[in-house]
């Protein structure tokens, strides 16, 4: 909590230490160091002894990367692609809340026949395959690769698709509860 109080007392233009940024973004310090190795655009000032100091722009970039990874569900590779295609300014604007979130185009996800109670609980974007008139191409966030054919038996595939549907339902519940909790924070 000491770092949190220090951040509140600093000028918005002041540089932040890694511990202050970690508290502000609710991300462990080792994650910030990891991101620094994965995203060339993150360039904190390093002083004697290797101490990192983040400029306000660096913090906004980190906030945008965090949003893409944690809120929007992109992979590291997907965020790298966004940074390459749209530039770090766009991700900084995301971090500041000035840009619209980058979301994949929502399309129905194909799922094979699912037992009744699970089928009723599926998210609205999940449609069992037996109800589809034609094949559906699913848009995924940038960086998601198409899985290779696995050669699973039909029974195993159906069981995995049921598990996937349950996981998607749980993810949607967690996301809505997290969003509700965020709106309640002063």
N, C-alpha and C positions, 0 to 999 in steps of 0.2 A: 504493500500500500504506500510505502515511502516514495517509490518511483512514480506512482500515480499522482501524489501530491506535488512532486517536483515538476511533473509535466504540466499540471494546471497552473503553476506559478511562472512558467516560462513564457516568453513572447512567442507568438505563432511563427515568427521568422527564425527562432533559435534552433540550433542544431540539437539533435536528440541522440542519446547514447543507445546502444543496442538494448539495454534493459528497459529503457523508457519506451522504445518502439515496441518491444515485445509486450509490455503491459498494455500500451495503447491499442495494439492490434489483436490482443489476446492470442498470441502465437509464441511458442517457446523460442528462446534465443537460438538454439541449434537449428531450428527451422529457417530462421532468417539467414543464418550462415549458409545453410543448404541452398536456399533460393539464390543467394549471391553467386554460388557456383553454377547454377542452372540458367540464370538470366543475366546476360552480359550488361543489360541496361541498369542493373542495380550496382551503383558505384559509390558507396559511402566514403567519406574522407577518412583516411587512416592516419593516426598520429603515432608518436613514439610508443613502442610496446604493442603495436597492432590494434589499439583501441579504435573502434569504429564510431564515427559521428555521422548521423543521417540528416541531410538537409530536408526542409519541408517537402520539396518535390520528391525526394527519395521515399519519404513516408507515404505520400499519396500514391506513388507507383506501387509500393508494397501493399497498400490497402486495396488497390485495383487488382493486383495479382491474387491477393487473398480472396477477394470477391469472386473472381473467375474460378479459382480452384475450389473453394469451400461452398460458395452459394450457388454458382452456376454449374458446377460439376465437371469442369474441364480438367484434362490431364495436364501435366507439366508440358508435354509435347504440344498439346492444343494451345496452351497459353503462349508458348514460344512462337507458334504459327501466327497467333493474333498479333503479338508484338512485331513480328516481321512484316505482316501484311498491312496492319493498321497503324503501326508505330507506337512508341512508348507514350506519346502525348495522349493518345486515345485511352490507354490504360490508366494514365494519371487522371484524366477526366472521369473515368469510372470510379477511381478512388475518391475523388472529390464529390461524386454524386452528380456530375455535370453531364454525363453521357448516359444514354439508354443502355441497359444491360444487353450483353450479347447472348442471345439464346438460339439454340437450334430450332429450326422450323418444326413445330409440333405436328406429328403425323401419327396415325394409329400404329401401335406395335402389334405385329402378328403373334398370336398365342394359340396353340392348339386347344382343342376342347378341354375345358376345365370344369370340375364338378360344381354343381349349383351354388353352394354357399360361398365358395371362393370366387366364382364367376360374378356373383352379386357384389362382392367387395372390391373388384378390380377397379383401378383408376379409369376415368372416362376415356383416356387415350389408348386403352388396351382392348383389342377386339379379338375374340377367339377366331382361329383360322376357318372353322367351319361356317362362320358367318360372312366371310369375305367373298365378294363376287369375283375379284381379281387380285393378283399379287400386289402387295404394298411394299414400296421402297421406304425404309426407315431412315430419316435424317438423324445423324448423330453429331455431337459436338466435334469440332475440329480435333484431329489427333486420334479419334477412335478408329481402330482398324477393324475390318470385317473378319470375324473369327473363321478359322479354317474348319473344314468339315471334320466332325469328330467320329463319325461312324457309330454313334450310340444306337442302342436298340430303341424301338419305338416307346416301350414302357419307361425306359430311363429318360428319354427325351421329354415325355409328358410330365414325369415327376419333377424334372429340372425346371420345366416351364411353370409348373405350379409353384415351386419354390421361388422362382423369379417374380411371379405375380405377387406373392406374399411379401417379398422383400420390397418391391415397388410400392406396395400399399403402406408398409411400415415407413419407408423413406418419405412418402407424402405426409404421413401423420407427424413424423419428426420435424419435417420442414415447416408444417403449419404451426406446430407448437413452438418451434424456435422463432418463427416470424411473429407469433403472438407475444412471446416473451420479449422480443426486441422492441415491439411497439409499446410495451408497458414500462420499459426503462426510461427514466426521466432524462 
